[in-house]
Amino acid sequence: MNKLLLHPACKPLLFVAMLLPFAHLLWGALANTLGPNPAEALIRGSGDWVLRSLCITLAITPLREWTGWSALARLRRMFGVYAFFYAVSHFLCYAWLDMGLDWGDIVRDIPKRPFILVGSLALLLMAPLAATSFNRAIRALGAKRWKMLHKAVYAIILLGLLHFFWMRAAKHNFAEWSVYALIVALLLGWRVRQAWRQRRQRAAAPTLARAG
């Protein structure tokens, strides 16, 4: 599997695969096949792919640990950038289809509706992560500071879940939200467990050294 993941064609194929949902939504809008409410379909579809891309991004590290497929690490940043791409698309669909690109109305509307406010905050937090997703940025920031900055992804996905929860609350339909919430809980729970184990190992290291 590592050989397949390191193949020169792997990254371009996954890049195209992650673009297909956007192409499907765009084609549906042009061909008028998105149902009776195409605006809602575009906003909802692009929003779904924000959460999906974030979940894929967060799943890379545990999947790499469980399977030994170390080459997965080279794909993580691409999925993160796609999460930002779909988040921008989601916001632009709202700004255009809901608000007619009236930026004055948009600025006034955002603080009035909590689910749009937390969604906008998540988008703002994603911007510096996307802007520092290339190797030169890592060298400029230093690996330690870069890693600290990119830990914001945990706050971003929680804000995304809250955004989706409040959006679905109006329809009292939480089935799909619950699936995302379970996946995120598992992914974040794994990280908490790993951090706890590493802290225990560091605490035990001086004792073992003295005993030796």
JOSUL-V791526 format. One line per field, one symbol per residue. phi: phi as a letter, one per 20 degrees, with the letter a starting at -180 (. if undefined). burial: # if it has 9 or more other C-alpha atoms within 8 Angstrom, else .. Layout:
# JOSUL-V791526
phi: ???
burial: ???
This chain:
# JOSUL-V791526
phi: .ffffefgeffgffgfffefgfffffffffeldenfcffffffffffgffffffffgffgffffffdneffggfefffffffffgffffffffffeeedmlefffffffgffdgffffffffffffgffffdedfffffffngfffffffffgfffffffffgfffffffdlcdffgffffffffffffffffffffffffffegfffffff
burial: .#..#....##...#.....##..#..##....#...##.#######.#################...#.###.###.######.######.#####.#......#...##..##########.###.##.##...##..#....#.....#..###.########.##....#..#..##.##..##.#......................
